[in-house]
């Protein structure tokens, strides 16, 4: 999710300084303007919290991981569609 959304900031002319900067940038530039759904920020915040819990609190589980994988697939799909619509997508024939 991080890298898919990072690519959106990049094509908008920005670079993130942290995960939180990425979230704020996406909220301001893409969600606040109606270009992307609000659920993207919520999914990214949830994944960030789960990663931090796993890294620092040794708290993790299969259900959480499967939910995040599903969210990540949706975020990747939405980011890819946006990039394709704006001329930055990959040509599937290449």
N, CA, C and O atoms as a MOPAC input file, in Angstrom:
PM7 MOZYME 1SCF
protein

 N      0.82700 1    -1.18600 1     0.00000 1
 C      0.00000 1     0.00000 1     0.00000 1
 C      0.87100 1     1.24900 1     0.00000 1
 O      0.61400 1     2.19900 1    -0.74000 1
 N      1.90000 1     1.23700 1     0.83400 1
 C      2.77800 1     2.40100 1     0.95400 1
 C      3.35300 1     2.78800 1    -0.40600 1
 O      3.27200 1     3.95000 1    -0.80300 1
 N      3.92300 1     1.83800 1    -1.11200 1
 C      4.57600 1     2.15000 1    -2.37800 1
 C      3.58500 1     2.48500 1    -3.48600 1
 O      3.88000 1     3.31600 1    -4.34400 1
 N      2.43400 1     1.86100 1    -3.48100 1
 C      1.40800 1     2.20300 1    -4.47800 1
 C      0.96700 1     3.65100 1    -4.29500 1
 O      0.83500 1     4.39200 1    -5.26900 1
 N      0.74100 1     4.05100 1    -3.05400 1
 C      0.30300 1     5.41900 1    -2.79500 1
 C      1.45200 1     6.41400 1    -2.92100 1
 O      1.24200 1     7.56900 1    -3.28900 1
 N      2.65600 1     5.96500 1    -2.61600 1
 C      3.83500 1     6.80900 1    -2.80200 1
 C      3.95700 1     7.21200 1    -4.27300 1
 O      4.35200 1     8.33700 1    -4.57800 1
 N      3.62500 1     6.30800 1    -5.17200 1
 C      3.70500 1     6.61500 1    -6.60000 1
 C      2.73000 1     7.72900 1    -6.97800 1
 O      3.01800 1     8.53000 1    -7.86700 1
 N      1.57800 1     7.78300 1    -6.30800 1
 C      0.62300 1     8.85200 1    -6.59300 1
 C      1.18300 1    10.20900 1    -6.17700 1
 O      1.05800 1    11.19100 1    -6.91000 1
 N      1.80300 1    10.25800 1    -4.99400 1
 C      2.42100 1    11.51000 1    -4.56400 1
 C      3.52500 1    11.91900 1    -5.52700 1
 O      3.67100 1    13.09500 1    -5.86100 1
 N      4.28900 1    10.94900 1    -5.96100 1
 C      5.41200 1    11.22700 1    -6.85400 1
 C      4.93700 1    11.85800 1    -8.15800 1
 O      5.50600 1    12.85400 1    -8.60400 1
 N      3.90500 1    11.29400 1    -8.77300 1
 C      3.42700 1    11.86300 1   -10.04300 1
 C      2.75500 1    13.22000 1    -9.83600 1
 O      2.61000 1    13.99500 1   -10.78200 1
 N      2.34500 1    13.50800 1    -8.59900 1
 C      1.77600 1    14.82200 1    -8.28800 1
 C      2.87700 1    15.83800 1    -7.95800 1
 O      2.59800 1    17.01000 1    -7.70700 1
 N      4.13300 1    15.36900 1    -7.96100 1
 C      5.24900 1    16.27000 1    -7.72300 1
 C      5.71800 1    16.34800 1    -6.29000 1
 O      6.42200 1    17.28800 1    -5.92000 1
 N      5.33800 1    15.37300 1    -5.47100 1
 C      5.70000 1    15.37500 1    -4.06100 1
 C      6.44100 1    14.10600 1    -3.67900 1
 O      6.36400 1    13.08800 1    -4.36700 1
 N      7.16700 1    14.19000 1    -2.55500 1
 C      7.81000 1    13.02100 1    -1.96000 1
 C      7.45200 1    13.01300 1    -0.48200 1
 O      7.37800 1    14.06600 1     0.15200 1
 N      7.23800 1    11.85800 1     0.04800 1
 C      6.86500 1    11.74200 1     1.45800 1
 C      8.12000 1    11.66600 1     2.32400 1
 O      9.18200 1    11.25200 1     1.85800 1
 N      7.98800 1    12.06900 1     3.58500 1
 C      9.11000 1    11.97700 1     4.51200 1
 C      8.93300 1    10.85900 1     5.51300 1
 O      9.87500 1    10.49100 1     6.21400 1
 N      7.73000 1    10.31600 1     5.58400 1
 C      7.42400 1     9.24500 1     6.52700 1
 C      6.07800 1     8.63500 1     6.14100 1
 O      5.40000 1     9.11100 1     5.23100 1
 N      5.71400 1     7.58200 1     6.84800 1
 C      4.40200 1     6.98800 1     6.58900 1
 C      3.29200 1     7.99300 1     6.88700 1
 O      2.32200 1     8.09500 1     6.13600 1
 N      3.43600 1     8.72100 1     7.96700 1
 C      2.40300 1     9.70100 1     8.32500 1
 C      2.31800 1    10.81700 1     7.29100 1
 O      1.22300 1    11.27200 1     6.96000 1
 N      3.46400 1    11.26300 1     6.77800 1
 C      3.45200 1    12.28400 1     5.71500 1
 C      2.74600 1    11.75600 1     4.46800 1
 O      2.01300 1    12.48900 1     3.80500 1
 N      2.96900 1    10.49800 1     4.15900 1
 C      2.29800 1     9.89100 1     3.00800 1
 C      0.78700 1     9.93000 1     3.20200 1
 O      0.04900 1    10.31100 1     2.29400 1
 N      0.33600 1     9.53700 1     4.37900 1
 C     -1.10200 1     9.51300 1     4.64900 1
 C     -1.69300 1    10.91400 1     4.52100 1
 O     -2.72600 1    11.10200 1     3.87900 1
 N     -1.03700 1    11.89000 1     5.13000 1
 C     -1.54200 1    13.26800 1     5.07300 1
 C     -1.54100 1    13.77300 1     3.63000 1
 O     -2.49600 1    14.42400 1     3.20600 1
 N     -0.49700 1    13.48500 1     2.88200 1
 C     -0.43000 1    13.89900 1     1.48700 1
 C     -1.55100 1    13.29600 1     0.65700 1
 O     -2.18200 1    13.99000 1    -0.14100 1
 N     -1.79500 1    12.02300 1     0.84200 1
 C     -2.87400 1    11.34400 1     0.10900 1
 C     -4.22100 1    11.93500 1     0.50000 1
 O     -5.08200 1    12.15500 1    -0.35200 1
 N     -4.40100 1    12.19300 1     1.79600 1
 C     -5.67100 1    12.77600 1     2.24900 1
 C     -5.89000 1    14.15700 1     1.63400 1
 O     -6.98700 1    14.46300 1     1.16900 1
 N     -4.86600 1    14.97500 1     1.63100 1
 C     -5.00400 1    16.34300 1     1.12800 1
 C     -5.13400 1    16.40800 1    -0.39200 1
 O     -6.00800 1    17.09900 1    -0.91600 1
 N     -4.26700 1    15.69100 1    -1.09200 1
 C     -4.20000 1    15.81800 1    -2.55200 1
 C     -5.19600 1    14.94800 1    -3.31200 1
 O     -5.62400 1    15.30400 1    -4.41000 1
 N     -5.56100 1    13.82400 1    -2.73600 1
 C     -6.38000 1    12.87500 1    -3.49200 1
 C     -7.74400 1    12.58900 1    -2.87100 1
 O     -8.74600 1    12.50700 1    -3.58100 1
 N     -7.78400 1    12.43900 1    -1.56200 1
 C     -9.06200 1    12.13100 1    -0.91300 1
 C     -9.88100 1    13.40400 1    -0.71900 1
 O    -11.07500 1    13.43500 1    -1.01700 1
 N     -9.22900 1    14.45500 1    -0.21500 1
 C     -9.92300 1    15.72100 1     0.01700 1
 C    -10.45000 1    16.36500 1    -1.24500 1
 O    -11.38600 1    17.16200 1    -1.19400 1
 N     -9.86200 1    16.03000 1    -2.37000 1
 C    -10.30800 1    16.58400 1    -3.65500 1
 C    -11.28800 1    15.66400 1    -4.37900 1
 O    -11.75600 1    15.98000 1    -5.47200 1
 N    -11.59600 1    14.51700 1    -3.75600 1
 C    -12.56200 1    13.59400 1    -4.34400 1
 C    -11.99700 1    12.65500 1    -5.39200 1
 O    -12.75000 1    11.92700 1    -6.03900 1
 N    -10.66900 1    12.65800 1    -5.57300 1
 C    -10.06900 1    11.78200 1    -6.58500 1
 C    -10.00200 1    10.32200 1    -6.13500 1
 O    -10.04600 1     9.41000 1    -6.96100 1
 N     -9.89700 1    10.10800 1    -4.83800 1
 C     -9.81500 1     8.75100 1    -4.29500 1
 C    -10.77000 1     8.61300 1    -3.11500 1
 O    -11.09400 1     9.60200 1    -2.45700 1
 N    -11.22000 1     7.39400 1    -2.84500 1
 C    -12.15600 1     7.18000 1    -1.74000 1
 C    -11.49400 1     7.32900 1    -0.36000 1
 O    -10.30000 1     7.07300 1    -0.20200 1
 N    -12.27700 1     7.73900 1     0.61500 1
 C    -11.82300 1     7.92000 1     1.99200 1
 C    -11.26300 1     6.61900 1     2.56300 1
 O    -10.38300 1     6.64800 1     3.42300 1
 N    -11.75900 1     5.50400 1     2.09900 1
 C    -11.33500 1     4.20500 1     2.65000 1
 C     -9.84100 1     3.96400 1     2.49400 1
 O     -9.26300 1     3.19500 1     3.26300 1
 N     -9.20500 1     4.59900 1     1.52400 1
 C     -7.77300 1     4.37700 1     1.31100 1
 C     -6.97000 1     4.82300 1     2.51800 1
 O     -6.07800 1     4.10300 1     2.96600 1
 N     -7.26900 1     5.99200 1     3.04900 1
 C     -6.52700 1     6.48100 1     4.22400 1
 C     -6.77600 1     5.57600 1     5.42100 1
 O     -5.85000 1     5.27000 1     6.17100 1
 N     -8.00200 1     5.15300 1     5.60100 1
 C     -8.32400 1     4.26300 1     6.72000 1
 C     -7.58000 1     2.93800 1     6.58900 1
 O     -7.05400 1     2.41900 1     7.57400 1
 N     -7.53300 1     2.39200 1     5.37900 1
 C     -6.82200 1     1.13200 1     5.15000 1
 C     -5.32800 1     1.29000 1     5.42900 1
 O     -4.71100 1     0.41600 1     6.03700 1
 N     -4.75600 1     2.39100 1     4.98900 1
 C     -3.33100 1     2.61600 1     5.20800 1
 C     -3.03000 1     2.82100 1     6.69000 1
 O     -2.03900 1     2.29300 1     7.19700 1
 N     -3.85900 1     3.56900 1     7.37900 1
 C     -3.65800 1     3.76200 1     8.82900 1
 C     -3.76600 1     2.42800 1     9.57400 1
 O     -2.98500 1     2.15300 1    10.48500 1
 N     -4.73200 1     1.61200 1     9.18000 1
 C     -4.90400 1     0.30400 1     9.81700 1
 C     -3.68100 1    -0.57500 1     9.57600 1
 O     -3.18900 1    -1.21800 1    10.50400 1
 N     -3.19400 1    -0.60800 1     8.35500 1
 C     -2.02400 1    -1.42800 1     8.02900 1
 C     -0.78700 1    -0.92900 1     8.77400 1
 O      0.01700 1    -1.73000 1     9.25300 1
 N     -0.63400 1     0.37900 1     8.87200 1
 C      0.50200 1     0.96100 1     9.59700 1
 C      0.44600 1     0.56400 1    11.07000 1
 O      1.46200 1     0.17500 1    11.64700 1
 N     -0.72200 1     0.66000 1    11.67300 1
 C     -0.87900 1     0.28800 1    13.08300 1
 C     -0.60200 1    -1.20000 1    13.29200 1
 O      0.03600 1    -1.58000 1    14.27400 1
 N     -1.07600 1    -2.03900 1    12.38000 1
 C     -0.84000 1    -3.47800 1    12.49200 1
 C      0.63800 1    -3.81000 1    12.33300 1
 O      1.16300 1    -4.66800 1    13.04200 1
 N      1.30800 1    -3.13600 1    11.40700 1
 C      2.74300 1    -3.37300 1    11.22800 1
 C      3.52000 1    -2.94900 1    12.46400 1
 O      4.42600 1    -3.65600 1    12.90700 1
 N      3.16600 1    -1.79600 1    13.02000 1
 C      3.84800 1    -1.33300 1    14.22800 1
 C      3.60300 1    -2.27600 1    15.39600 1
 O      4.51600 1    -2.53800 1    16.18000 1
 N      2.38700 1    -2.78800 1    15.52300 1
 C      2.07700 1    -3.74100 1    16.59200 1
 C      2.89000 1    -5.01700 1    16.41700 1
 O      3.38300 1    -5.58400 1    17.39200 1
 N      3.02800 1    -5.46100 1    15.18700 1
 C      3.80600 1    -6.68500 1    14.92800 1
 C      5.29600 1    -6.44200 1    15.15600 1
 O      5.98200 1    -7.28300 1    15.73700 1
 N      5.79900 1    -5.28300 1    14.69500 1
 C      7.22900 1    -4.98900 1    14.82100 1
 C      7.65000 1    -4.70900 1    16.25500 1
 O      8.69600 1    -5.18100 1    16.70100 1
 N      6.84300 1    -3.94600 1    16.97600 1
 C      7.26600 1    -3.46000 1    18.28200 1
 C      6.56100 1    -4.13500 1    19.45300 1
 O      7.11100 1    -4.19500 1    20.55200 1
 N      5.36900 1    -4.63500 1    19.23400 1
 C      4.62600 1    -5.26300 1    20.32000 1
 C      4.50400 1    -6.76000 1    20.18800 1
 O      3.93400 1    -7.42800 1    21.05100 1
 N      5.04800 1    -7.29000 1    19.09100 1
 C      4.97000 1    -8.72100 1    18.79800 1
 C      3.53300 1    -9.23100 1    18.84800 1
 O      3.26100 1   -10.34400 1    19.29700 1
 N      2.62500 1    -8.38300 1    18.37200 1
 C      1.21200 1    -8.73300 1    18.31100 1
 C      0.81200 1    -8.83700 1    16.84700 1
 O      0.86300 1    -7.85300 1    16.10900 1
 N      0.42000 1   -10.01900 1    16.43700 1
 C      0.02600 1   -10.22200 1    15.04900 1
 C     -0.83400 1   -11.47000 1    14.95800 1
 O     -0.87700 1   -12.27900 1    15.88400 1
 N     -1.51300 1   -11.61500 1    13.83900 1
 C     -2.36200 1   -12.77900 1    13.65000 1
 C     -2.75400 1   -12.95400 1    12.20100 1
 O     -2.66500 1   -12.03500 1    11.38700 1
 N     -3.18400 1   -14.14900 1    11.91000 1
 C     -3.55300 1   -14.50900 1    10.54800 1
 C     -4.72100 1   -13.67000 1    10.02800 1
 O     -4.68600 1   -13.19600 1     8.89300 1
 N     -5.75000 1   -13.48500 1    10.85200 1
 C     -6.92300 1   -12.72200 1    10.40600 1
 C     -6.56000 1   -11.29200 1    10.04300 1
 O     -7.01500 1   -10.76600 1     9.02800 1
 N     -5.73700 1   -10.66700 1    10.87800 1
 C     -5.31600 1    -9.29100 1    10.59300 1
 C     -4.51400 1    -9.24500 1     9.29300 1
 O     -4.72000 1    -8.36200 1     8.46100 1
 N     -3.61200 1   -10.18700 1     9.12700 1
 C     -2.77700 1   -10.22200 1     7.92400 1
 C     -3.62800 1   -10.43100 1     6.67500 1
 O     -3.39900 1    -9.77900 1     5.65700 1
 N     -4.59200 1   -11.31900 1     6.73900 1
 C     -5.44800 1   -11.56900 1     5.57900 1
 C     -6.30200 1   -10.34400 1     5.24500 1
 O     -6.52700 1   -10.03700 1     4.07500 1
 N     -6.77400 1    -9.65000 1     6.28300 1
 C     -7.54900 1    -8.43400 1     6.05000 1
 C     -6.71100 1    -7.35100 1     5.39600 1
 O     -7.17700 1    -6.65800 1     4.49200 1
 N     -5.47300 1    -7.20400 1     5.85300 1
 C     -4.57800 1    -6.20600 1     5.28600 1
 C     -4.21400 1    -6.56000 1     3.84800 1
 O     -4.10700 1    -5.67500 1     3.00000 1
 N     -4.02400 1    -7.83500 1     3.57200 1
 C     -3.74500 1    -8.24200 1     2.19100 1
 C     -4.90900 1    -7.89600 1     1.26600 1
 O     -4.70100 1    -7.45300 1     0.13600 1
 N     -6.11400 1    -8.09500 1     1.74100 1
 C     -7.28500 1    -7.74400 1     0.93200 1
 C     -7.34000 1    -6.23600 1     0.71200 1
 O     -7.59900 1    -5.77400 1    -0.39900 1
 N     -7.09500 1    -5.46700 1     1.77800 1
 C     -7.07500 1    -4.00700 1     1.65400 1
 C     -5.98300 1    -3.56400 1     0.68700 1
 O     -6.19700 1    -2.67200 1    -0.13400 1
 N     -4.82100 1    -4.18500 1     0.78700 1
 C     -3.68800 1    -3.82500 1    -0.07300 1
 C     -4.02600 1    -4.07200 1    -1.54200 1
 O     -3.67500 1    -3.26900 1    -2.40600 1
 N     -4.69900 1    -5.16900 1    -1.81900 1
 C     -5.10600 1    -5.45500 1    -3.19400 1
 C     -6.03800 1    -4.38800 1    -3.73200 1
 O     -5.93200 1    -3.98600 1    -4.89000 1
 N     -6.94500 1    -3.93200 1    -2.89300 1
 C     -7.88800 1    -2.88400 1    -3.30700 1
 C     -7.16300 1    -1.55100 1    -3.50700 1
 O     -7.43100 1    -0.84000 1    -4.47500 1
 N     -6.25800 1    -1.21300 1    -2.60700 1
 C     -5.49200 1     0.02900 1    -2.74100 1
 C     -4.64900 1    -0.01400 1    -4.01700 1
 O     -4.58700 1     0.97000 1    -4.75500 1
 N     -4.01200 1    -1.13100 1    -4.27200 1
 C     -3.20100 1    -1.27800 1    -5.48200 1
 C     -4.06500 1    -1.12900 1    -6.73000 1
 O     -3.65800 1    -0.47400 1    -7.69000 1
 N     -5.23600 1    -1.72200 1    -6.72500 1
 C     -6.15000 1    -1.61400 1    -7.86200 1
 C     -6.54700 1    -0.15800 1    -8.10600 1
 O     -6.51200 1     0.31900 1    -9.24000 1
 N     -6.92200 1     0.53800 1    -7.04400 1
 C     -7.35700 1     1.92800 1    -7.16700 1
 C     -6.20400 1     2.81700 1    -7.62600 1
 O     -6.38800 1     3.66000 1    -8.50400 1
 N     -5.02300 1     2.63900 1    -7.04600 1
 C     -3.85700 1     3.43700 1    -7.44100 1
 C     -3.48800 1     3.16100 1    -8.89700 1
 O     -3.17700 1     4.08500 1    -9.64800 1
 N     -3.52300 1     1.89800 1    -9.29000 1
 C     -3.20300 1     1.53900 1   -10.67700 1
 C     -4.18300 1     2.15300 1   -11.65100 1
 O     -3.78800 1     2.65200 1   -12.70500 1
 N     -5.45800 1     2.12100 1   -11.30900 1
 C     -6.47400 1     2.73300 1   -12.17800 1
 C     -6.22800 1     4.23100 1   -12.30800 1
 O     -6.29900 1     4.77700 1   -13.40900 1
 N     -5.94100 1     4.89500 1   -11.20300 1
 C     -5.67900 1     6.32800 1   -11.24800 1
 C     -4.46600 1     6.61900 1   -12.12800 1
 O     -4.51200 1     7.51100 1   -12.97400 1
 N     -3.39200 1     5.87400 1   -11.93100 1
 C     -2.18100 1     6.10100 1   -12.72200 1
 C     -2.43200 1     5.85100 1   -14.20500 1
 O     -1.92000 1     6.58700 1   -15.04900 1
 N     -3.19800 1     4.84100 1   -14.52600 1
 C     -3.51700 1     4.55500 1   -15.92300 1
 C     -4.36000 1     5.67700 1   -16.52300 1
 O     -4.11200 1     6.11200 1   -17.64700 1
 N     -5.35200 1     6.14200 1   -15.77100 1
 C     -6.22700 1     7.21800 1   -16.26000 1
 C     -5.46400 1     8.51700 1   -16.47400 1
 O     -5.84100 1     9.31900 1   -17.32800 1
 N     -4.41400 1     8.73300 1   -15.72500 1
 C     -3.65400 1     9.98400 1   -15.83900 1
 C     -2.42000 1     9.83900 1   -16.73700 1
 O     -1.61000 1    10.75900 1   -16.84100 1
 N     -2.28700 1     8.67900 1   -17.38000 1
 C     -1.19800 1     8.49400 1   -18.33400 1
 C      0.09800 1     7.95400 1   -17.75800 1
 O      1.11400 1     7.92900 1   -18.45300 1
 N      0.08700 1     7.52100 1   -16.50700 1
 C      1.28800 1     6.99400 1   -15.87400 1
 C      1.25800 1     5.48400 1   -15.70800 1
 O      2.21300 1     4.90500 1   -15.19000 1
 N      0.20200 1     4.84700 1   -16.12800 1
 C      0.08300 1     3.40700 1   -15.97100 1
 C      0.99700 1     2.65000 1   -16.93100 1
 O      1.48600 1     3.20000 1   -17.91700 1
 N      1.20700 1     1.41000 1   -16.62300 1
 C      2.01100 1     0.55300 1   -17.49000 1
 C      1.13100 1    -0.02600 1   -18.57800 1
 O     -0.01800 1    -0.39400 1   -18.33700 1
 N      1.67500 1    -0.10200 1   -19.76400 1
 C      0.97200 1    -0.73800 1   -20.86800 1
 C      1.08200 1    -2.24200 1   -20.64300 1
 O      2.19000 1    -2.77700 1   -20.61100 1
 N     -0.05100 1    -2.93500 1   -20.48500 1
 C      0.01400 1    -4.37500 1   -20.20600 1
 C      0.65600 1    -5.19200 1   -21.32700 1
 O      1.01100 1    -6.35400 1   -21.12400 1
 N      0.80600 1    -4.58900 1   -22.50500 1
 C      1.43200 1    -5.30200 1   -23.62400 1
 C      2.95200 1    -5.27100 1   -23.52600 1
 O      3.64100 1    -5.99400 1   -24.24600 1
 N      3.47900 1    -4.42400 1   -22.62300 1
 C      4.94400 1    -4.30800 1   -22.50900 1
 C      5.48900 1    -5.31200 1   -21.52500 1
 O      6.69800 1    -5.36200 1   -21.29900 1

